[in-house]
Amino acid sequence: MKPFIKVMKALSDPSRVKIIKLLQQKKMCVCELQKALSLAQPTVSKHLKILEEAGLVNYEKDGLWVNYFLADGKSSPYAASLLGNLQHWLNEDSEIAELMKKAPFINREDICRD
């Protein structure tokens, strides 16, 4: 039961659900997620750690960047099921829809130049 509870707890926070929705569109670094969500860097990093521990998110290093992306679900059937369902859920939510509109225009090069 512990793996199930871990996934459910990870998705119990609205910011973490928003991170999942953003990562459905593209790989993103912490600074891009921070910009999209208007959250502090340590807060975004903490959310990503929780999502990673639940098997929902993975990361890869690319030079100085750390890119986060959705996990393939192989580590947890609960994570796989919820990630699949979240592809279709909440897309009509006004807050999520607004976030999805601005996500393609957020890129690390512009953020780091500021």
GUDO-272164 format. One record per atom (N, C-alpha, C): x, y, z; atom name; residue in one letter. Coordinates in nm, 3 decimals, m for minus. Example, Ala and Ser with C-alpha at 12.3 -4.5 7.8 and 13.67 -1.06 7.14 Angstrom:
- px / py / pz / atom / res
- 1.319 / m0.569 / 0.780 / N / A;
- 1.230 / m0.450 / 0.780 / CA / A;
- 1.320 / m0.330 / 0.780 / C / A;
- 1.285 / m0.225 / 0.708 / N / S;
- 1.367 / m0.106 / 0.714 / CA / S;
- 1.290 / 0.003 / 0.787 / C / S;
This chain:
- px / py / pz / atom / res
- 0.081 / m0.119 / 0.000 / N / M;
- 0.000 / 0.000 / 0.000 / CA / M;
- 0.086 / 0.127 / 0.000 / C / M;
- 0.209 / 0.120 / 0.051 / N / K;
- 0.293 / 0.240 / 0.062 / CA / K;
- 0.320 / 0.307 / m0.072 / C / K;
- 0.351 / 0.232 / m0.179 / N / P;
- 0.374 / 0.299 / m0.308 / CA / P;
- 0.250 / 0.375 / m0.358 / C / P;
- 0.133 / 0.318 / m0.335 / N / F;
- 0.008 / 0.384 / m0.375 / CA / F;
- m0.010 / 0.515 / m0.299 / C / F;
- 0.009 / 0.511 / m0.168 / N / I;
- m0.007 / 0.630 / m0.085 / CA / I;
- 0.095 / 0.737 / m0.124 / C / I;
- 0.216 / 0.696 / m0.157 / N / K;
- 0.320 / 0.791 / m0.196 / CA / K;
- 0.279 / 0.868 / m0.322 / C / K;
- 0.224 / 0.797 / m0.420 / N / V;
- 0.179 / 0.861 / m0.544 / CA / V;
- 0.062 / 0.954 / m0.515 / C / V;
- m0.032 / 0.908 / m0.436 / N / M;
- m0.149 / 0.990 / m0.406 / CA / M;
- m0.111 / 1.116 / m0.328 / C / M;
- m0.020 / 1.103 / m0.233 / N / K;
- 0.026 / 1.220 / m0.157 / CA / K;
- 0.100 / 1.318 / m0.249 / C / K;
- 0.179 / 1.263 / m0.340 / N / A;
- 0.254 / 1.350 / m0.432 / CA / A;
- 0.160 / 1.434 / m0.518 / C / A;
- 0.047 / 1.377 / m0.554 / N / L;
- m0.048 / 1.448 / m0.638 / CA / L;
- m0.154 / 1.524 / m0.559 / C / L;
- m0.139 / 1.531 / m0.428 / N / S;
- m0.237 / 1.600 / m0.346 / CA / S;
- m0.213 / 1.751 / m0.339 / C / S;
- m0.104 / 1.797 / m0.396 / N / D;
- m0.070 / 1.940 / m0.393 / CA / D;
- m0.095 / 2.001 / m0.531 / C / D;
- m0.170 / 2.112 / m0.538 / N / P;
- m0.199 / 2.174 / m0.667 / CA / P;
- m0.075 / 2.213 / m0.748 / C / P;
- 0.029 / 2.257 / m0.683 / N / S;
- 0.151 / 2.295 / m0.756 / CA / S;
- 0.216 / 2.173 / m0.821 / C / S;
- 0.211 / 2.060 / m0.754 / N / R;
- 0.270 / 1.939 / m0.812 / CA / R;
- 0.187 / 1.889 / m0.930 / C / R;
- 0.056 / 1.903 / m0.922 / N / V;
- m0.028 / 1.866 / m1.036 / CA / V;
- 0.004 / 1.958 / m1.154 / C / V;
- 0.024 / 2.086 / m1.128 / N / K;
- 0.059 / 2.180 / m1.234 / CA / K;
- 0.193 / 2.144 / m1.296 / C / K;
- 0.288 / 2.101 / m1.216 / N / I;
- 0.418 / 2.058 / m1.269 / CA / I;
- 0.399 / 1.940 / m1.363 / C / I;
- 0.317 / 1.845 / m1.325 / N / I;
- 0.290 / 1.729 / m1.411 / CA / I;
- 0.229 / 1.776 / m1.543 / C / I;
- 0.133 / 1.865 / m1.535 / N / K;
- 0.068 / 1.915 / m1.657 / CA / K;
- 0.169 / 1.988 / m1.747 / C / K;
- 0.257 / 2.067 / m1.688 / N / L;
- 0.360 / 2.136 / m1.767 / CA / L;
- 0.455 / 2.037 / m1.833 / C / L;
- 0.494 / 1.935 / m1.759 / N / L;
- 0.589 / 1.837 / m1.812 / CA / L;
- 0.525 / 1.747 / m1.917 / C / L;
- 0.393 / 1.751 / m1.929 / N / Q;
- 0.328 / 1.679 / m2.038 / CA / Q;
- 0.361 / 1.744 / m2.172 / C / Q;
- 0.391 / 1.874 / m2.167 / N / Q;
- 0.420 / 1.947 / m2.290 / CA / Q;
- 0.566 / 1.936 / m2.334 / C / Q;
- 0.658 / 1.944 / m2.237 / N / K;
- 0.799 / 1.940 / m2.272 / CA / K;
- 0.884 / 1.919 / m2.148 / C / K;
- 1.010 / 1.881 / m2.170 / N / K;
- 1.107 / 1.875 / m2.061 / CA / K;
- 1.131 / 2.018 / m2.015 / C / K;
- 1.149 / 2.035 / m1.885 / N / M;
- 1.171 / 2.168 / m1.832 / CA / M;
- 1.274 / 2.164 / m1.719 / C / M;
- 1.346 / 2.274 / m1.704 / N / C;
- 1.439 / 2.286 / m1.591 / CA / C;
- 1.367 / 2.358 / m1.477 / C / C;
- 1.432 / 2.361 / m1.362 / N / V;
- 1.371 / 2.424 / m1.244 / CA / V;
- 1.337 / 2.570 / m1.270 / C / V;
- 1.427 / 2.642 / m1.338 / N / C;
- 1.402 / 2.785 / m1.360 / CA / C;
- 1.280 / 2.808 / m1.449 / C / C;
- 1.256 / 2.720 / m1.546 / N / E;
- 1.137 / 2.732 / m1.630 / CA / E;
- 1.010 / 2.704 / m1.551 / C / E;
- 1.014 / 2.601 / m1.467 / N / L;
- 0.899 / 2.569 / m1.383 / CA / L;
- 0.874 / 2.681 / m1.282 / C / L;
- 0.982 / 2.734 / m1.229 / N / Q;
- 0.972 / 2.845 / m1.134 / CA / Q;
- 0.902 / 2.964 / m1.199 / C / Q;
- 0.941 / 2.997 / m1.321 / N / K;
- 0.881 / 3.109 / m1.394 / CA / K;
- 0.733 / 3.081 / m1.423 / C / K;
- 0.702 / 2.962 / m1.469 / N / A;
- 0.564 / 2.927 / m1.504 / CA / A;
- 0.470 / 2.931 / m1.384 / C / A;
- 0.521 / 2.887 / m1.269 / N / L;
- 0.436 / 2.875 / m1.150 / CA / L;
- 0.447 / 2.993 / m1.053 / C / L;
- 0.542 / 3.082 / m1.079 / N / S;
- 0.567 / 3.196 / m0.990 / CA / S;
- 0.595 / 3.148 / m0.847 / C / S;
- 0.683 / 3.049 / m0.837 / N / L;
- 0.723 / 2.994 / m0.708 / CA / L;
- 0.873 / 3.013 / m0.690 / C / L;
- 0.918 / 3.008 / m0.568 / N / A;
- 1.061 / 3.017 / m0.538 / CA / A;
- 1.132 / 2.889 / m0.583 / C / A;
- 1.259 / 2.902 / m0.617 / N / Q;
- 1.337 / 2.788 / m0.664 / CA / Q;
- 1.340 / 2.673 / m0.563 / C / Q;
- 1.363 / 2.700 / m0.433 / N / P;
- 1.364 / 2.587 / m0.337 / CA / P;
- 1.228 / 2.515 / m0.329 / C / P;
- 1.121 / 2.590 / m0.347 / N / T;
- 0.987 / 2.530 / m0.343 / CA / T;
- 0.968 / 2.437 / m0.462 / C / T;
- 1.005 / 2.482 / m0.581 / N / V;
- 0.993 / 2.400 / m0.701 / CA / V;
- 1.080 / 2.275 / m0.687 / C / V;
- 1.202 / 2.291 / m0.638 / N / S;
- 1.292 / 2.177 / m0.620 / CA / S;
- 1.234 / 2.074 / m0.523 / C / S;
- 1.174 / 2.122 / m0.416 / N / K;
- 1.112 / 2.032 / m0.318 / CA / K;
- 0.996 / 1.954 / m0.382 / C / K;
- 0.912 / 2.025 / m0.458 / N / H;
- 0.802 / 1.958 / m0.527 / CA / H;
- 0.854 / 1.852 / m0.624 / C / H;
- 0.958 / 1.885 / m0.699 / N / L;
- 1.015 / 1.789 / m0.794 / CA / L;
- 1.071 / 1.666 / m0.723 / C / L;
- 1.132 / 1.685 / m0.610 / N / K;
- 1.186 / 1.572 / m0.532 / CA / K;
- 1.074 / 1.478 / m0.488 / C / K;
- 0.964 / 1.534 / m0.443 / N / I;
- 0.849 / 1.453 / m0.401 / CA / I;
- 0.792 / 1.376 / m0.520 / C / I;
- 0.780 / 1.443 / m0.635 / N / L;
- 0.729 / 1.378 / m0.755 / CA / L;
- 0.823 / 1.268 / m0.803 / C / L;
- 0.952 / 1.293 / m0.791 / N / E;
- 1.052 / 1.194 / m0.831 / CA / E;
- 1.044 / 1.070 / m0.740 / C / E;
- 1.037 / 1.093 / m0.610 / N / E;
- 1.030 / 0.981 / m0.514 / CA / E;
- 0.904 / 0.897 / m0.533 / C / E;
- 0.799 / 0.958 / m0.587 / N / A;
- 0.674 / 0.885 / m0.611 / CA / A;
- 0.676 / 0.813 / m0.746 / C / A;
- 0.782 / 0.832 / m0.824 / N / G;
- 0.792 / 0.765 / m0.954 / CA / G;
- 0.717 / 0.836 / m1.065 / C / G;
- 0.686 / 0.964 / m1.045 / N / L;
- 0.611 / 1.040 / m1.145 / CA / L;
- 0.700 / 1.122 / m1.238 / C / L;
- 0.818 / 1.159 / m1.191 / N / V;
- 0.907 / 1.247 / m1.266 / CA / V;
- 1.050 / 1.190 / m1.262 / C / V;
- 1.120 / 1.209 / m1.370 / N / N;
- 1.263 / 1.175 / m1.377 / CA / N;
- 1.340 / 1.298 / m1.423 / C / N;
- 1.471 / 1.288 / m1.419 / N / Y;
- 1.553 / 1.399 / m1.467 / CA / Y;
- 1.677 / 1.346 / m1.536 / C / Y;
- 1.735 / 1.432 / m1.618 / N / E;
- 1.862 / 1.402 / m1.682 / CA / E;
- 1.945 / 1.528 / m1.684 / C / E;
- 2.075 / 1.511 / m1.668 / N / K;
- 2.166 / 1.625 / m1.672 / CA / K;
- 2.209 / 1.648 / m1.816 / C / K;
- 2.214 / 1.775 / m1.853 / N / D;
- 2.255 / 1.814 / m1.987 / CA / D;
- 2.348 / 1.934 / m1.972 / C / D;
- 2.475 / 1.906 / m1.950 / N / G;
- 2.570 / 2.013 / m1.923 / CA / G;
- 2.538 / 2.076 / m1.788 / C / G;
- 2.514 / 2.206 / m1.789 / N / L;
- 2.479 / 2.277 / m1.665 / CA / L;
- 2.332 / 2.261 / m1.629 / C / L;
- 2.253 / 2.214 / m1.723 / N / W;
- 2.108 / 2.205 / m1.702 / CA / W;
- 2.069 / 2.070 / m1.643 / C / W;
- 1.960 / 2.071 / m1.568 / N / V;
- 1.896 / 1.948 / m1.524 / CA / V;
- 1.754 / 1.955 / m1.579 / C / V;
- 1.723 / 1.864 / m1.670 / N / N;
- 1.593 / 1.862 / m1.735 / CA / N;
- 1.502 / 1.761 / m1.667 / C / N;
- 1.383 / 1.805 / m1.633 / N / Y;
- 1.283 / 1.718 / m1.570 / CA / Y;
- 1.180 / 1.678 / m1.675 / C / Y;
- 1.133 / 1.555 / m1.664 / N / F;
- 1.034 / 1.503 / m1.758 / CA / F;
- 0.951 / 1.397 / m1.687 / C / F;
- 0.838 / 1.362 / m1.746 / N / L;
- 0.751 / 1.262 / m1.686 / CA / L;
- 0.816 / 1.125 / m1.692 / C / L;
- 0.800 / 1.050 / m1.586 / N / A;
- 0.853 / 0.914 / m1.580 / CA / A;
- 0.773 / 0.824 / m1.674 / C / A;
- 0.832 / 0.712 / m1.709 / N / D;
- 0.763 / 0.619 / m1.799 / CA / D;
- 0.665 / 0.529 / m1.724 / C / D;
- 0.665 / 0.537 / m1.591 / N / G;
- 0.570 / 0.460 / m1.512 / CA / G;
- 0.614 / 0.318 / m1.481 / C / G;
- 0.732 / 0.279 / m1.526 / N / K;
- 0.778 / 0.141 / m1.502 / CA / K;
- 0.806 / 0.112 / m1.356 / C / K;
- 0.838 / 0.215 / m1.278 / N / S;
- 0.871 / 0.192 / m1.138 / CA / S;
- 0.747 / 0.175 / m1.049 / C / S;
- 0.632 / 0.217 / m1.100 / N / S;
- 0.509 / 0.209 / m1.019 / CA / S;
- 0.387 / 0.202 / m1.110 / C / S;
- 0.305 / 0.097 / m1.095 / N / P;
- 0.183 / 0.090 / m1.175 / CA / P;
- 0.085 / 0.202 / m1.138 / C / P;
- 0.093 / 0.249 / m1.015 / N / Y;
- 0.004 / 0.358 / m0.971 / CA / Y;
- 0.045 / 0.489 / m1.039 / C / Y;
- 0.174 / 0.513 / m1.047 / N / A;
- 0.224 / 0.633 / m1.116 / CA / A;
- 0.187 / 0.626 / m1.263 / C / A;
- 0.206 / 0.511 / m1.325 / N / A;
- 0.175 / 0.494 / m1.467 / CA / A;
- 0.028 / 0.522 / m1.494 / C / A;
- m0.057 / 0.466 / m1.412 / N / S;
- m0.201 / 0.484 / m1.431 / CA / S;
- m0.242 / 0.630 / m1.416 / C / S;
- m0.193 / 0.694 / m1.312 / N / L;
- m0.231 / 0.834 / m1.289 / CA / L;
- m0.171 / 0.927 / m1.394 / C / L;
- m0.049 / 0.902 / m1.437 / N / L;
- 0.010 / 0.984 / m1.543 / CA / L;
- m0.071 / 0.971 / m1.672 / C / L;
- m0.115 / 0.850 / m1.701 / N / G;
- m0.199 / 0.828 / m1.820 / CA / G;
- m0.331 / 0.903 / m1.811 / C / G;
- m0.394 / 0.895 / m1.696 / N / N;
- m0.522 / 0.964 / m1.677 / CA / N;
- m0.505 / 1.116 / m1.676 / C / N;
- m0.398 / 1.164 / m1.617 / N / L;
- m0.376 / 1.309 / m1.610 / CA / L;
- m0.355 / 1.371 / m1.748 / C / L;
- m0.322 / 1.290 / m1.847 / N / Q;
- m0.314 / 1.343 / m1.984 / CA / Q;
- m0.448 / 1.401 / m2.027 / C / Q;
- m0.556 / 1.344 / m1.975 / N / H;
- m0.691 / 1.383 / m2.017 / CA / H;
- m0.765 / 1.465 / m1.912 / C / H;
- m0.720 / 1.460 / m1.790 / N / W;
- m0.788 / 1.530 / m1.682 / CA / W;
- m0.740 / 1.675 / m1.672 / C / W;
- m0.828 / 1.760 / m1.627 / N / L;
- m0.801 / 1.899 / m1.589 / CA / L;
- m0.769 / 1.993 / m1.706 / C / L;
- m0.774 / 1.945 / m1.828 / N / N;
- m0.742 / 2.030 / m1.941 / CA / N;
- m0.841 / 2.146 / m1.958 / C / N;
- m0.961 / 2.127 / m1.909 / N / E;
- m1.063 / 2.232 / m1.920 / CA / E;
- m1.061 / 2.328 / m1.801 / C / E;
- m0.983 / 2.297 / m1.700 / N / D;
- m0.970 / 2.385 / m1.584 / CA / D;
- m0.907 / 2.516 / m1.629 / C / D;
- m0.965 / 2.629 / m1.590 / N / S;
- m0.917 / 2.759 / m1.639 / CA / S;
- m0.772 / 2.787 / m1.599 / C / S;
- m0.735 / 2.752 / m1.479 / N / E;
- m0.598 / 2.776 / m1.432 / CA / E;
- m0.497 / 2.691 / m1.510 / C / E;
- m0.532 / 2.565 / m1.533 / N / I;
- m0.445 / 2.475 / m1.609 / CA / I;
- m0.439 / 2.521 / m1.755 / C / I;
- m0.552 / 2.558 / m1.812 / N / A;
- m0.556 / 2.603 / m1.952 / CA / A;
- m0.467 / 2.725 / m1.972 / C / A;
- m0.471 / 2.819 / m1.878 / N / E;
- m0.388 / 2.939 / m1.888 / CA / E;
- m0.240 / 2.904 / m1.878 / C / E;
- m0.208 / 2.813 / m1.789 / N / L;
- m0.071 / 2.767 / m1.772 / CA / L;
- m0.020 / 2.700 / m1.900 / C / L;
- m0.104 / 2.620 / m1.963 / N / M;
- m0.066 / 2.549 / m2.085 / CA / M;
- m0.042 / 2.647 / m2.201 / C / M;
- m0.116 / 2.757 / m2.202 / N / K;
- m0.099 / 2.857 / m2.307 / CA / K;
- 0.037 / 2.926 / m2.299 / C / K;
- 0.080 / 2.957 / m2.177 / N / K;
- 0.206 / 3.031 / m2.164 / CA / K;
- 0.329 / 2.940 / m2.160 / C / K;
- 0.312 / 2.813 / m2.133 / N / A;
- 0.424 / 2.720 / m2.120 / CA / A;
- 0.517 / 2.715 / m2.243 / C / A;
- 0.464 / 2.711 / m2.366 / N / P;
- 0.554 / 2.703 / m2.481 / CA / P;
- 0.647 / 2.824 / m2.496 / C / P;
- 0.611 / 2.935 / m2.436 / N / F;
- 0.689 / 3.058 / m2.450 / CA / F;
- 0.789 / 3.080 / m2.337 / C / F;
- 0.793 / 2.986 / m2.244 / N / I;
- 0.888 / 2.995 / m2.134 / CA / I;
- 1.011 / 2.914 / m2.172 / C / I;
- 1.127 / 2.980 / m2.179 / N / N;
- 1.248 / 2.906 / m2.208 / CA / N;
- 1.364 / 2.960 / m2.126 / C / N;
- 1.450 / 2.870 / m2.092 / N / R;
- 1.561 / 2.899 / m2.000 / CA / R;
- 1.654 / 3.008 / m2.050 / C / R;
- 1.673 / 3.017 / m2.179 / N / E;
- 1.764 / 3.118 / m2.232 / CA / E;
- 1.715 / 3.259 / m2.198 / C / E;
- 1.585 / 3.282 / m2.212 / N / D;
- 1.528 / 3.413 / m2.177 / CA / D;
- 1.534 / 3.438 / m2.028 / C / D;
- 1.509 / 3.337 / m1.948 / N / I;
- 1.508 / 3.351 / m1.803 / CA / I;
- 1.649 / 3.382 / m1.752 / C / I;
- 1.746 / 3.309 / m1.802 / N / C;
- 1.884 / 3.327 / m1.753 / CA / C;
- 1.947 / 3.455 / m1.804 / C / C;
- 1.893 / 3.512 / m1.909 / N / R;
- 1.944 / 3.637 / m1.962 / CA / R;
- 1.901 / 3.755 / m1.876 / C / R;
- 1.788 / 3.740 / m1.804 / N / D;
- 1.734 / 3.848 / m1.720 / CA / D;
- 1.823 / 3.879 / m1.603 / C / D;
